[in-house]
Amino acid sequence: MRSVKKDFDNPSDILQSEGCHKKIQHALHEKNQHHFTPYYYGHPDKVRHDLEELYFGKCAYCETKVTGAVLRVDHYRPKNKIKEELTHRGYYWLGYEWSNLFPACEKCNLAKSNAFPLEVTGIRVTKPPLDSHGELDKYSCRVDSPSLLAEKPLLLNPEIDKPEEHFVFLPNGEIKALTEKAQKTAEICNLNRADLVFARKTIVDSFLKKIKRLADDFIEDIVDQKTLHYSLKLLFLDLLTAQAPEQTYSQLGWFMFKKFELFFVKRLGIKQQKVVWKAFQFFNNGKL
């Protein structure tokens, strides 16, 4: 999960259409009995397309790259009955709310389902915010509105939270929660499931293997220092690229670079460590 900037005041066109407005009115009347129409919140050429562009085709929760039908449109606040409070009818009034929609891979979407736990001191919103004309107060439906923030969700939101303050990535491909919100988010979305850990570890190990081979070639006099530094510079640039928002698991890429010593240097032999760490310091100082 990484931070994403969404313009809450500029939803997809279809969410502002007359047809969608009528659906919202139906939902307000029918509540959790409403038949939600994916045409408005999940159309592949409209909302889903806009979400895919915003998130670079990645799952909002695990950052796995997904395309086409595999990409689901997830409701951050469940539109149907929530798991934690069976008497709650779900946030049916947010079923077509732009700030409540995320792109999600099938596995995260299924794992999350209707879960939406709150902190002990959170105040659960149980009714839609209506104005004097019986219309939805759109501002109060935004995920960053005072009433929804006061719920104190335990599920991280990449559009208002800063995931890098809640999670750290480890060289073995696992993520470690630093906060209660991170712990609950990891549990709900199963962010340490085997396939995710393996995929992240594969990326780390691939960089480590290349770094180790270059250091060994230099130590064994197969390459000279100039060639070593040039090759390592290219590899360090690849590490910088790995943290670009369009890259799969880009938050892992950020940690690999920022915690280079933990991810790579400390996993090398003594001679290798000296060679690689010195080159990395040169790179950071613009001398490589």
C-alpha positions as CSV (number, residue, x, y, z in Angstrom):
1,M,0.0,0.0,0.0
2,R,1.2,3.5,-0.9
3,S,-0.2,7.0,-0.7
4,V,-2.4,8.0,-3.6
5,K,-3.8,11.5,-4.2
6,K,-7.4,11.4,-5.5
7,D,-9.4,14.5,-6.3
8,F,-12.6,13.9,-4.2
9,D,-14.3,16.8,-5.9
10,N,-13.8,15.5,-9.4
11,P,-15.4,12.1,-9.6
12,S,-15.8,10.1,-12.8
13,D,-18.4,11.5,-15.1
14,I,-20.8,8.6,-14.8
15,L,-21.0,9.1,-11.0
16,Q,-22.3,12.6,-11.7
17,S,-24.9,11.5,-14.2
18,E,-28.7,11.7,-13.8
19,G,-28.9,7.9,-13.8
20,C,-26.5,7.6,-11.0
21,H,-28.3,10.3,-9.0
22,K,-31.5,8.2,-9.3
23,K,-29.7,5.1,-8.1
24,I,-28.6,7.0,-5.1
25,Q,-32.1,8.1,-4.3
26,H,-33.3,4.5,-4.7
27,A,-30.5,3.4,-2.3
28,L,-31.6,6.0,0.3
29,H,-35.1,4.6,0.1
30,E,-34.3,0.9,-0.1
31,K,-31.3,1.0,2.2
32,N,-29.4,-2.4,2.3
33,Q,-32.2,-4.0,0.2
34,H,-31.0,-1.8,-2.8
35,H,-29.7,-3.6,-5.8
36,F,-26.4,-1.8,-6.5
37,T,-25.6,-1.4,-10.2
38,P,-21.9,-2.0,-11.0
39,Y,-22.6,-0.1,-14.3
40,Y,-22.2,3.1,-12.3
41,Y,-19.4,2.3,-9.8
42,G,-17.6,-0.4,-11.7
43,H,-17.9,0.2,-15.4
44,P,-14.7,-1.0,-17.1
45,D,-14.6,2.0,-19.4
46,K,-15.5,4.6,-16.8
47,V,-15.0,4.4,-13.0
48,R,-12.9,1.3,-13.1
49,H,-10.8,2.8,-15.9
50,D,-10.3,6.0,-13.9
51,L,-9.3,4.1,-10.8
52,E,-6.9,1.9,-12.8
53,E,-5.2,5.1,-14.2
54,L,-5.1,6.7,-10.7
55,Y,-3.5,3.6,-9.2
56,F,-1.4,2.6,-12.2
57,G,-3.4,-0.6,-12.6
58,K,-2.5,-1.8,-9.1
59,C,-4.5,-3.0,-6.1
60,A,-5.0,-0.3,-3.6
61,Y,-4.2,-2.6,-0.7
62,C,-1.3,-4.9,-1.8
63,E,0.0,-3.1,-4.9
64,T,-0.2,-6.1,-7.1
65,K,-0.5,-5.1,-10.8
66,V,-3.9,-6.2,-12.2
67,T,-5.7,-5.4,-15.4
68,G,-9.0,-6.0,-17.1
69,A,-11.7,-8.1,-15.4
70,V,-9.3,-9.2,-12.6
71,L,-9.5,-5.7,-11.2
72,R,-12.4,-5.3,-8.8
73,V,-13.9,-2.0,-7.5
74,D,-13.9,-2.3,-3.8
75,H,-16.0,-0.2,-1.4
76,Y,-13.8,1.0,1.4
77,R,-16.8,1.3,3.7
78,P,-19.0,-1.7,2.8
79,K,-22.2,-0.9,1.0
80,N,-23.9,-3.9,2.7
81,K,-24.1,-5.1,6.3
82,I,-20.7,-4.9,7.9
83,K,-19.0,-7.8,9.6
84,E,-18.4,-6.2,13.0
85,E,-21.9,-5.0,13.7
86,L,-24.7,-7.2,12.3
87,T,-27.3,-4.5,13.2
88,H,-25.6,-2.0,11.0
89,R,-27.2,-1.9,7.5
90,G,-24.0,-1.0,5.8
91,Y,-23.0,2.3,4.3
92,Y,-25.5,2.0,1.5
93,W,-25.5,5.7,0.9
94,L,-21.8,5.5,-0.1
95,G,-22.3,2.8,-2.7
96,Y,-21.7,5.3,-5.6
97,E,-19.4,7.7,-3.7
98,W,-16.1,8.4,-5.6
99,S,-14.0,8.7,-2.4
100,N,-15.3,5.3,-1.2
101,L,-14.1,3.4,-4.3
102,F,-10.8,1.6,-4.6
103,P,-9.3,-0.8,-7.2
104,A,-8.6,-4.1,-5.7
105,C,-7.2,-7.4,-6.7
106,E,-9.5,-10.4,-6.4
107,K,-7.7,-11.8,-3.3
108,C,-7.7,-8.6,-1.3
109,N,-11.3,-7.9,-2.3
110,L,-12.5,-11.3,-1.2
111,A,-10.4,-11.2,2.0
112,K,-11.6,-7.8,3.0
113,S,-15.3,-8.5,2.1
114,N,-17.5,-6.5,4.5
115,A,-15.0,-5.9,7.2
116,F,-14.7,-2.4,8.6
117,P,-13.6,-2.3,12.2
118,L,-13.2,0.9,14.2
119,E,-11.1,2.0,17.1
120,V,-12.7,1.7,20.5
121,T,-13.3,5.4,20.7
122,G,-14.6,5.6,17.2
123,I,-18.2,6.8,16.6
124,R,-20.0,4.6,14.0
125,V,-22.1,6.5,11.4
126,T,-25.3,4.6,11.0
127,K,-27.5,7.0,8.9
128,P,-26.9,8.9,5.7
129,P,-26.3,12.7,6.1
130,L,-29.3,14.4,4.5
131,D,-30.0,18.0,3.9
132,S,-33.4,19.8,4.4
133,H,-34.5,18.6,1.0
134,G,-33.8,14.9,1.7
135,E,-30.8,15.0,-0.5
136,L,-27.4,13.6,0.4
137,D,-24.9,16.1,1.8
138,K,-22.1,15.3,-0.6
139,Y,-19.4,16.8,1.5
140,S,-20.4,14.7,4.5
141,C,-20.1,11.6,2.3
142,R,-16.5,12.3,1.5
143,V,-14.0,10.0,3.2
144,D,-12.2,13.0,4.8
145,S,-15.4,14.6,6.2
146,P,-15.4,15.2,10.0
147,S,-18.1,12.6,10.7
148,L,-16.4,9.8,8.8
149,L,-13.0,10.7,10.2
150,A,-14.5,10.5,13.7
151,E,-15.3,6.9,13.1
152,K,-11.5,6.2,13.4
153,P,-11.4,3.3,11.0
154,L,-8.8,0.6,11.7
155,L,-8.6,-0.1,8.0
156,L,-5.9,2.1,6.4
157,N,-7.0,4.3,3.5
158,P,-4.2,5.1,1.0
159,E,-6.0,8.3,0.0
160,I,-5.9,9.9,3.4
161,D,-3.5,7.9,5.5
162,K,0.3,7.6,5.0
163,P,1.0,3.9,4.8
164,E,4.8,4.4,5.1
165,E,4.1,5.6,8.7
166,H,2.3,2.3,9.5
167,F,4.2,-0.4,7.7
168,V,7.8,-1.5,7.2
169,F,8.9,-4.1,4.7
170,L,11.4,-6.8,5.5
171,P,14.1,-8.4,3.3
172,N,12.2,-11.8,3.6
173,G,9.2,-10.2,1.7
174,E,7.0,-9.8,4.8
175,I,5.5,-6.6,6.0
176,K,5.7,-5.6,9.6
177,A,2.9,-3.5,11.2
178,L,4.0,-0.6,13.3
179,T,0.5,0.5,14.4
180,E,-2.8,-1.0,15.4
181,K,-4.3,0.2,12.1
182,A,-1.5,-1.5,10.1
183,Q,-1.9,-4.7,12.0
184,K,-5.7,-4.8,11.5
185,T,-5.3,-3.9,7.8
186,A,-2.7,-6.6,7.3
187,E,-5.1,-9.1,8.9
188,I,-8.2,-8.0,7.0
189,C,-6.5,-8.0,3.6
190,N,-4.1,-10.9,4.3
191,L,-1.2,-8.8,3.2
192,N,1.3,-11.4,4.3
193,R,-0.3,-14.2,2.3
194,A,2.2,-16.6,0.8
195,D,2.0,-15.5,-2.8
196,L,2.6,-11.8,-1.8
197,V,5.5,-12.6,0.4
198,F,7.1,-14.7,-2.3
199,A,6.6,-12.1,-5.0
200,R,8.2,-9.4,-2.8
201,K,11.0,-11.6,-1.7
202,T,11.7,-12.5,-5.3
203,I,12.3,-8.8,-6.1
204,V,14.6,-8.3,-3.2
205,D,16.6,-11.5,-3.9
206,S,17.0,-10.6,-7.5
207,F,18.7,-7.3,-6.6
208,L,20.8,-9.0,-3.9
209,K,22.0,-11.6,-6.4
210,K,23.1,-9.0,-8.8
211,I,24.8,-6.9,-6.1
212,K,26.7,-10.0,-4.8
213,R,27.8,-11.1,-8.2
214,L,29.3,-7.6,-9.0
215,A,31.1,-7.5,-5.7
216,D,32.5,-10.9,-6.2
217,D,33.7,-10.1,-9.7
218,F,35.6,-7.1,-8.3
219,I,37.1,-9.0,-5.4
220,E,38.2,-11.8,-7.7
221,D,39.7,-9.2,-10.2
222,I,37.3,-10.2,-13.0
223,V,36.3,-6.5,-13.3
224,D,38.1,-3.3,-12.4
225,Q,36.8,-0.6,-10.1
226,K,35.6,1.6,-13.0
227,T,33.4,-1.2,-14.4
228,L,32.2,-2.1,-10.9
229,H,31.1,1.4,-10.1
230,Y,29.4,1.8,-13.5
231,S,27.5,-1.5,-13.1
232,L,26.5,-0.7,-9.5
233,K,25.3,2.8,-10.6
234,L,23.0,1.2,-13.1
235,L,21.7,-1.1,-10.5
236,F,21.2,1.7,-8.0
237,L,19.2,3.6,-10.7
238,D,17.1,0.5,-11.1
239,L,16.4,0.6,-7.3
240,L,15.3,4.2,-7.7
241,T,13.0,3.2,-10.5
242,A,11.5,0.4,-8.4
243,Q,10.0,3.0,-6.1
244,A,8.2,4.9,-8.8
245,P,4.4,4.8,-8.3
246,E,3.7,2.9,-11.5
247,Q,5.9,0.0,-10.4
248,T,4.5,-3.1,-8.7
249,Y,5.2,-3.1,-5.0
250,S,6.7,0.4,-5.2
251,Q,6.5,0.9,-1.5
252,L,8.8,-2.1,-1.2
253,G,11.1,-0.3,-3.7
254,W,11.1,2.7,-1.4
255,F,12.2,0.6,1.6
256,M,14.8,-1.2,-0.4
257,F,16.5,2.0,-1.3
258,K,16.0,3.9,2.0
259,K,17.1,0.8,4.0
260,F,19.7,-0.4,1.6
261,E,22.1,-1.5,4.3
262,L,19.4,-3.7,6.0
263,F,18.2,-5.2,2.7
264,F,21.5,-5.8,1.0
265,V,24.8,-4.8,2.7
266,K,24.3,-6.7,5.9
267,R,23.5,-9.8,3.9
268,L,26.9,-9.8,2.2
269,G,30.3,-11.1,3.3
270,I,32.7,-8.7,5.0
271,K,34.7,-7.9,1.8
272,Q,31.6,-7.5,-0.3
273,Q,30.0,-5.2,2.3
274,K,32.9,-2.7,2.1
275,V,32.9,-2.6,-1.6
276,V,29.1,-2.2,-2.0
277,W,28.5,0.2,0.9
278,K,31.3,2.5,-0.3
279,A,29.8,2.6,-3.8
280,F,26.3,3.2,-2.5
281,Q,27.5,6.2,-0.4
282,F,29.3,7.6,-3.5
283,F,26.1,7.2,-5.4
284,N,24.0,9.1,-2.8
285,N,26.6,11.9,-2.8
286,G,26.5,12.2,-6.5
287,K,30.1,10.9,-6.9
288,L,29.5,7.7,-8.6
